[in-house]
Amino acid sequence: MKRSDKKIIAAVLAVVLLMIIVPLFALKGAEFGGSDDAGSQEIEAIAGEYEPWFTPVLENLIGGELPGEVESLIFCVQTGIGVGIIAFLLGRLVERKKWEKWENQKNA
């Protein structure tokens, strides 16, 4: 890895860390809630008696609300699948570059 690549990676990591840490200190006492809750509250404020027209499929299957642990598990599985797909595609791109370089050296 080139020295300039290492500097770029370090700079990107520093920016990402700042993006994570700065809001926690800049917004002391703020509530970080989910968008589902915020949307429901706004609809209640505007429409008054709001009744959802759809219930989640899994909640219908089990006959009640999903526990938070199960919701977290499903979210983590979705994240893992997404990361796996992205890592696979990035790996294919890197391998393709190596393969093309090897083909060019072989043909030269």
MIBA-862649 format. One record per residue: z, x, y of N, C-alpha, C, O, CB in turn; residue in one letter. Coordinates in steps of 0.05 Angstrom, whole numbers, padded with zeros to 5 digits, always signed. Atoms other than C-alpha are relative to their C-alpha. Glycine has a CB too. Example, Ala and Ser with C-alpha at 12.3 -4.5 7.8 and 13.67 -1.06 7.14 Angstrom:
% MIBA-862649
+00000+00018-00024+00156+00246-00090+00000+00018+00024+00013+00039+00024+00025-00020+00001a-00001-00016-00024+00143+00273-00021+00014-00015+00022+00018-00005+00044-00029+00009+00009s
***
This chain:
% MIBA-862649
+00000+00017-00023+00000+00000+00000+00000+00018+00025+00015+00037+00026+00024-00019+00000m+00003-00015-00024-00020+00026+00068+00025-00004+00018+00039-00024+00016-00025-00007+00015k-00023+00002-00018+00032+00040+00121-00003-00023+00020+00016-00036+00026+00002+00026+00016r+00005+00022-00018-00001-00010+00168+00006-00027-00014+00015-00046-00001-00028+00000+00011s-00006+00025+00015+00004-00064+00113+00030-00005-00001+00039-00028+00001-00012+00002-00028d-00029+00003+00002+00078-00051+00106+00011-00009+00027+00030-00025+00027+00013+00027-00008k-00009+00009-00026+00087-00059+00181-00006-00029+00005+00010-00044+00016-00012+00018+00022k+00007+00028-00003+00050-00125+00181+00018-00018-00016+00027-00038-00007-00030-00004-00008i-00018+00016+00017+00091-00151+00123+00028-00001+00011+00040-00023+00011+00001+00012-00029i-00027+00000-00013+00156-00130+00157+00001-00018+00024+00020-00032+00028+00008+00029+00007a+00001+00017-00024+00135-00164+00221-00001-00030-00007+00013-00046+00005-00025+00007+00017a+00002+00028+00009+00116-00229+00185+00027-00009-00011+00036-00031-00005-00022-00003-00021v-00026+00008+00011+00182-00229+00147+00021-00003+00023+00038-00022+00021+00010+00022-00019l-00018+00003-00022+00220-00218+00212-00004-00026+00015+00015-00039+00023-00003+00024+00019a+00006+00025-00013+00185-00276+00245+00009-00024-00016+00020-00043-00005-00031-00003+00005v-00009+00022+00018+00199-00321+00185+00030-00003+00001+00040-00025+00003-00010+00004-00029v-00029+00001-00001+00272-00303+00186+00010-00011+00027+00029-00027+00027+00012+00028-00005l-00007+00011-00026+00276-00317+00260-00005-00030+00002+00011-00045+00014-00016+00014+00022l+00006+00029+00000+00243-00385+00250+00021-00015-00016+00026-00039-00010-00027-00005-00012m-00021+00013+00016+00298-00401+00199+00026+00001+00014+00041-00019+00015+00002+00013-00028i-00027-00004-00010+00358-00373+00235+00003-00012+00029+00024-00024+00034+00006+00029+00001i-00002+00008-00028+00344-00390+00309+00007-00030+00003+00025-00036+00018-00025+00006+00015v-00008+00029-00003+00346-00467+00301+00029-00006-00008+00041-00024+00004-00019-00017-00016p-00028+00005+00008+00413-00463+00266+00020+00006+00022+00040-00007+00025+00006+00016-00025l-00018-00008-00021+00445-00428+00325-00007-00014+00027+00011-00019+00043+00000+00030+00004f+00009+00013-00025+00404-00461+00381+00008-00029+00001+00013-00040+00023-00030+00003+00003a-00005+00028+00001+00419-00531+00358+00027-00006-00014+00029-00020-00034-00022-00016-00015l-00027+00003+00012+00494-00528+00343+00008-00030+00001+00005-00043+00021+00021+00017+00014k-00009+00028+00002+00521-00595+00320-00022-00020-00005-00017-00044-00006+00015-00007+00025g+00022+00018+00005+00452-00624+00308+00001-00009-00030+00009+00006-00047-00026+00013+00007a+00002+00010+00027+00441-00667+00247-00029+00004-00010-00048-00005+00002+00009-00030-00002e+00026-00004+00012+00384-00645+00202-00003-00020-00023+00006-00015-00045-00004+00029-00010f+00003+00021+00020+00366-00709+00165-00029-00001-00010-00047+00012+00001+00008-00027+00011g+00026+00003+00012+00307-00729+00123-00017-00019+00016-00007-00035+00031+00002-00009-00028g+00019+00017-00015+00245-00763+00151+00002-00029-00010-00004-00047+00005-00028+00011-00002s-00003+00028+00010+00256-00823+00105+00022-00015+00014+00018-00038+00022+00006+00001-00031d-00022+00014-00013+00323-00839+00136-00007-00005+00030-00001-00027+00040+00025+00018-00001d+00007+00004-00028+00297-00829+00207-00021-00022+00003-00018-00038+00022-00012+00027+00012a+00020+00021-00001+00237-00874+00194+00013-00028-00004+00006-00047+00011-00022+00004-00020g-00014+00025+00005+00281-00929+00165+00016-00009+00024+00016-00033+00031+00017+00002-00025s-00017+00007-00023+00328-00926+00224-00017-00010+00023-00009-00029+00037+00017+00024+00008q+00017+00008-00023+00272-00931+00275-00012-00028-00005-00014-00044+00013-00023+00021+00004e+00012+00026+00006+00240-00990+00239+00022-00022+00003+00016-00043+00013-00011-00001-00029i-00022+00019-00004+00308-01025+00237+00005-00005+00029+00010-00028+00037+00026+00012-00013e-00005+00003-00029+00316-01013+00312-00022-00017+00012-00017-00032+00031+00002+00027+00013a+00022+00014-00012+00247-01041+00327-00003-00029-00012-00005-00048+00004-00026+00016-00005i+00006+00025+00013+00239-01097+00276+00025-00017-00007+00022-00040-00015-00017+00004-00024a-00024+00015+00007+00311-01117+00263+00004-00002-00030+00012+00017-00043+00000-00027+00013g-00004+00005+00028+00312-01147+00194-00024+00012-00016-00043-00002-00021+00003-00030-00006e+00022-00013+00014+00268-01097+00157+00006-00001-00030+00028+00006-00039-00004+00029+00009y-00003+00000+00029+00257-01106+00082-00023+00016-00012-00046+00009-00008+00000-00030-00011e+00021-00017+00011+00219-01051+00045-00017-00017-00019-00007-00034-00034+00012+00024-00015p+00019+00015+00017+00157-01078+00009-00006+00014-00026-00021+00004-00042-00025-00006+00015w+00006-00016+00024+00156-01024-00044+00026+00014-00009+00041+00024+00008-00022+00021+00006f-00023-00016+00011+00209-00993-00089-00012+00022-00018-00032+00017-00032+00020-00018-00016t+00011-00022+00017+00198-00926-00124-00001-00008-00030+00016-00022-00040+00018+00025+00004p+00005+00007+00028+00172-00930-00195+00024+00008-00017+00032-00008-00034-00026+00014-00010v-00023-00008+00017+00229-00890-00226+00024-00017+00005+00040-00022-00014+00006+00029+00006l-00023+00018-00005+00280-00934-00192-00003-00026-00014+00016-00038-00024+00004-00004+00030e+00005+00024+00016+00247-00994-00224+00005+00004-00029+00016-00014-00043-00029-00010+00005n-00003-00006+00029+00247-00961-00292+00029+00002-00009+00036-00008-00030-00015+00026-00007l-00028-00003+00008+00320-00943-00292+00018-00022+00010+00042-00024+00002+00011+00027+00010i-00015+00023-00009+00342-01005-00256+00021+00007+00021+00041-00008+00024+00014-00013-00022g-00019-00008-00022+00378-00970-00198-00011+00023+00015-00034+00032+00011+00027+00006-00012g+00008-00022-00016+00375-00914-00149+00003+00026-00015+00021+00030-00031+00017+00001+00026e-00001-00027+00013+00360-00843-00173+00023+00016+00012+00027+00016+00036-00027+00015+00004l-00021-00018-00010+00418-00795-00168-00013+00023+00016-00036+00030+00011+00017+00011-00023p+00010-00021-00016+00410-00740-00117-00009+00025-00016-00027+00038-00008+00021+00009+00020g+00007-00023+00017+00408-00687-00172-00027-00003-00012-00042+00016-00014+00021+00004-00022e+00026+00005+00013+00348-00720-00205-00022+00003+00021-00043+00014+00016+00000-00028-00013v+00019-00003-00022+00312-00725-00138-00005+00030+00006-00028+00038+00010+00009-00014+00025e+00002-00029-00005+00326-00651-00126-00016+00013-00023-00033+00031-00018+00027+00013+00003s+00014-00012+00023+00301-00634-00196-00030-00006+00002-00046+00012-00002+00011-00011-00027l+00028+00007-00002+00236-00672-00186-00013+00016+00023-00036+00025+00020-00003-00031+00005i+00011-00016-00022+00226-00638-00119-00004+00029-00008-00025+00041-00001+00019-00002+00025f+00003-00027+00009+00238-00570-00150-00023+00004-00019-00037+00024-00019+00027+00010-00013c+00022-00001+00019+00189-00584-00206-00026-00001+00015-00045+00014+00009+00002-00023-00021v+00025+00001-00016+00136-00604-00155-00005+00026+00015-00027+00036+00016+00002-00023+00020q+00003-00026-00014+00150-00541-00116-00009+00022-00019-00026+00038-00012+00027+00008+00013t+00008-00021+00020+00145-00498-00178-00029-00002-00008-00043+00018-00011+00018-00003-00025g+00028+00004+00007+00079-00529-00197-00018+00010+00022-00038+00023+00018-00006-00030-00007i+00016-00008-00023+00051-00518-00127+00000+00030+00003-00021+00042+00008+00011-00012+00025g-00001-00029-00002+00075-00446-00125-00016+00013-00022-00030+00033-00018+00029+00010-00001v+00016-00010+00023+00045-00434-00194-00030-00001+00005-00044+00018-00001+00007-00015-00025g+00029+00003-00006-00023-00460-00172-00008+00020+00022-00029+00033+00019-00006-00029+00010i+00007-00019-00021-00022-00419-00108+00000+00029-00010-00018+00044-00004+00020-00003+00024i-00002-00028+00011+00000-00355-00145-00024+00005-00018-00036+00027-00018+00026+00004-00015a+00023-00003+00018-00055-00367-00197-00025+00006+00016-00040+00024+00010-00003-00024-00017f+00024-00004-00017-00108-00374-00143-00001+00026+00014-00022+00039+00016-00002-00023+00020l-00001-00027-00013-00085-00313-00105-00005+00022-00020-00018+00042-00013+00028+00004+00014l+00005-00020+00021-00084-00273-00169-00029+00001-00008-00039+00023-00012+00017-00007-00025g+00029+00000+00006-00155-00295-00184-00016+00014+00022-00034+00029+00016-00010-00029-00004r+00014-00013-00022-00177-00272-00115+00003+00030-00002-00016+00045+00002+00010-00011+00027l-00005-00029+00001-00145-00204-00123-00015+00012-00024-00027+00033-00022+00030+00006-00003v+00013-00010+00024-00172-00196-00194-00030+00001+00004-00044+00019-00005+00007-00017-00024e+00029+00001-00005-00242-00216-00171-00008+00024+00017-00029+00036+00012-00008-00026+00014r+00006-00023-00017-00240-00162-00117-00001+00025-00017-00018+00042-00014+00020+00003+00023k-00002-00024+00017-00219-00110-00169-00024+00001-00019-00036+00022-00024+00026+00000-00016k+00022+00001+00018-00273-00134-00217-00026+00007+00014-00043+00022+00003-00002-00028-00012w+00025-00006-00015-00328-00131-00164-00001+00030+00007-00022+00042+00005-00001-00017+00026e-00001-00029-00006-00305-00061-00144-00007+00016-00025-00022+00035-00023+00028+00008+00011k+00006-00014+00026-00308-00039-00217-00029-00003-00007-00041+00016-00016+00018-00011-00022w+00029+00004+00006-00377-00070-00226-00017+00017+00018-00037+00028+00009-00007-00030+00004e+00015-00016-00019-00402-00035-00163+00001+00030-00008-00019+00044-00006+00009-00003+00028n-00003-00028+00008-00375+00032-00188-00016+00005-00026-00028+00026-00029+00029+00007-00004q+00015-00003+00026-00406+00021-00257-00030+00001+00005-00044+00016-00008+00007-00023-00019k+00028+00001-00006-00474+00004-00228-00010+00023+00017-00034+00028+00018-00007-00026+00013n+00008-00022-00018-00474+00062-00178-00007+00025-00015-00014+00045-00002+00021+00005+00020a
***
